[in-house]
């Protein structure tokens, strides 16, 4: 009887170790994504926002192209596949980073982080429109609650946030999230045909190649010698931390730990975003901002309940 007990204990230890590993790989991208508004705010103070948005994707090709070739990730085989690939590249990896950088210059990291929190609902809305289906009532309730919080955040200025959060900046961030939501739908449909890694890495590569001429044209407009260590660290985070490392870790955690168990950790992202903005940029978390955050988070939770 000792041997089965030892085996059971060993199996239990392995299960706990695996659970800890999955949790670590899931929290890593959550933290990296939550840090995005902060590093965007840092880098747009150093270089032109358009260049920052373009570099966020284009720089990743140094990693994603060799990986795509080494793993022999296949390209789409028909016209519909290429259409989805172009949409994913244009929306997720071009429209989103560019608009987010432009908005990040004009609003606070706190506002950007909270607006990003509504991305799951925006993605669901885009999917419902594309697929021609009617979401269940609970989804509409959650959507209404979350977007009510977004409306309060954008339209009612919180004096405690100062002049750093403008309506124009908030709307640009919201536009970026709608772009990513539509891109995620295209990427998911392509992923079901060609595989997740093929759909993602080739979209990054395609977007990067398309952006390189514009980057070359705008390169001389930035004084790269004036970019300090914090600026380079922010650019590295956006280019490789978010676009490559966070993506790989998140997909691995979802596959290993299960989508239902791991995806719920996304609900911690708004809190991390607010905390990082306060800690690293000194932004104030006012009662009005915290209440708005709870409203948005509540809406997302209601909408995503099974």
N, C-alpha and C positions, 0 to 999 in steps of 0.2 A: 504493500500500500504506500510505501514511502516514495517509490518511483513516480506513480501518478501524481502524488501531491507535489513532488519536486517539479514535475513537468507543468502542472497547473500554475505553480508559483512563478516558474520561468516564463510561461505564456502570459501571465498577468503583468509581469515586469516589462515584457516586450510591448504589450498593449499600452501600458502607461507611457513608456518611452516614445512609442509611435505617436501617441496623443499629444505629448509635449512638443515633439518635432513638428507636427501638423500645426499646432497652435503658434509656434514660433514663426513658421513659414507664412501663416495667415496674418499675423500681426505685423510682420515686416512690411508687406505692401500697404497695409492700412496706414501705418506710420509714414511711409514714403509718400503716399497719396495725400495724407493730411498735411504734410510739410509743403506741398506744392504751392499753395497761396503765399506762403512766407518766402520761399526761394524765388518765386516769380516777382514778388514785390522787391526783393533784393536786386535781382538781375536787371530789371527795367530801370533801376536808378543808375546802372553802370553802362548799359548799351541801349540802342534803339529798340523799342518793344517789338517792332516788326522783325528785326534781326533775331531777337531773343526767341520769338515764336517759331521762326524758321529753323533756327539752330537746334531747338528742342527735339525735332524729328530728324533733321538731316544728319546731325552728328551721330545718331544711333546706327547709321548704315555701316559704320566701321565694324560693328558687332553683328548686326542682323543679317547682312549680306553673306559673310563667311559662314554663319550658322545655317542659313537657308541652303547654301550650296553643299556644306558638309553633311547636312541631314537629308539632302536630296528632296527637299520640300518641293512639291510639284506646283506648277502654275495652273490657273484655270484652263479647262479643255474646251470650253464653248463660249459663245457670245454672252450668255447670261452670267457665267462665272466671271468674265472680265468686267462686265458692267458692275457687279457687286464689288469686285476688287477695286475698281476706280472710285466707286462711291465711298468705300471704307477708307481708302487713302486720302481722298479729298476732304471728307468730313471729319473723321477721327484724328487723322495725323497731319492735317493742314489747317482746316477751318478752326478746330478746337484750340490747338496751341497758339495760333496767331491771335484769335479773338480773346483768348484768356490772357495773353501777355498784354494786349492793348487795354483790356479791362483792368488788369492787375496794376497798371500804372495809374489808373484813375479811381480806384477804390481801395478799401482796406483789405488786409488778408483775412480778417474776421468775416467780413461780408462775403468775400469770394469763397471761403470755406463753407459757409452756410448755404450759399446758392448751389455749390457743388453737391451738397447733401441731397438735393432733389433729383439728381441724375437718374436714380433707379425709376422714379415715377415718370420722368420725361422719356426714358427709354421704353417703358411700358406703354406710354401714350403713343409713341411713334410706331411701336410694334402693332398696336391695335389698329391704327390707321392703315398701315401697310397691309396687314393681314385681313382687314375688313371684318374684324370681330368686335363684339360689344363686351367690354369688361364687366365683371360682376359689380353689384351695388357697393360692396365694401371698398372696392378699388376706387370708385368715384368719391366716396366719402373721404378716404385717405388723401386722394388727389386734391380735393377741395380744401381740406385742412392744411396740407403742406403748402399749396399755392397761396392760401390766405396768409400764411406766415411769410412767404416770399414777398407778397405784395406789401405787407407791413414793413418788411426790411428795406425794400426798394423805395417805396413812396413816402414813408414817414421817417424823416431824418432824425436820428438819435443824437441829441446835442453832445452826449458823452463820447461819441465817436469822432468828433472834430470834423475838420474839412476834408479829411483824407478819403472819405467814402462818398462818391458822387453818384447821382442817378445814372449818368451816362456809363460810368464804370460798371455799376451793377448790371445794367442792361446788356453790356458787352459780355460779361461773364455768363449771364443767362443765355445769350445767343450762342456762346461757346458750348454750353451744356446741351442745348438743343441740337447743335451740330454733332456733338459726340453721341447723343442718344440715337440720332438717325444713322450715324456711322456704325454704332454697335449693332443695330438691327441688320444692316447690310453685312457686317462682319460675321454675325451669328449665322445668317443664312448661307454665306459662303463657307463658313466653318463646317456646317453640316454636310456640305458637298465635298470639300477638299481637305478638311481637317483644321483644327484651331490654329496650329502653329503655321501652316501654310497661309491661311487667311490673314494672320496677323503680321508675320515677318515680311511677306511679299507686299503687303499694304504699306508697311514702313519703308521698304526699299523703293517702291514705286513713288511714294510721296517725297522721299529724300531726293531721288534723281530728278523729279520735276522741280524741286525747290532750289537745286544747286545753281542754276543760272541766275536766279533772283538774288541768291546769297552773294554770288560773285559780283553782281551789279551793285549791291548795297554794302559790300565789305569795306570799302574805303570811307564810308560815312561814320565808322566807329573808331574811336581812339583806343585800340586794344591795349596799349601800354598803360592806360589809365585804369584798367579794370583791376581791382584789388583781389586779395585772396578770397574774401567772402563772395565776391562776384563770380570768380571761377568755380568755387565750391557749389554755388547755387546753380550754375550752368551745368556742371557735371551731374548734380542731383536730378535736374530736369531731363537731361539727355540720356543718362545711363541708369540712374536710380529709379526713375519713374517709367521711362519708355521700355527699359530692358529688364532690370532686376525685379522690380515690383510685378511686372507682368508675368515673368516666369514663375516667381514664387507664388503668386496668387493662383495661377492655373494649376500648379502642382498641388497646392493645398486643397483646392476644390476637388481635384481628382482623387487625392489620397484620403481626405477626411469626409468627403461627401458635400454636395452643394448645400443641402438643407442645414447642415450643422455649421459649416464654415461661413456661408454667406451672411449669416446673422451678425457676424463680427463687424460688418460694414456700419452697423448702427453706432459704433464707437467713433467713427471717423469725424463727425462734426465736433464732438467733445475734444478730440485730439487736435483738430484744426484750431479751435478757439484757444486751447491751452498753449499751443506752440506759438500762435500769434502774440499772445500776452507775454510769454516767456522770452521769445527771441526778438520781437519788435516793440515790446512795451505797449501794445494796444490794450485798451481798457475793455474788460468784459462787464458791460453795464447790465443792470437788471432787465432793461428792455431788450437787449441783445440776447440775454440768456432765455427770456421768455419766448422770443422769436425762434430760437434754436429748439426749444422744447416743442413748439408748435409744428415746426418742420419735421422734426424727428417723429413726433406722434403720427403725423400724416403718412410718413413713409412706412412706419410700422403697421398701421391700419391697412394701407394699400397692399402690403406684401404678405399679409396673413393668408395662410392657406385655408 
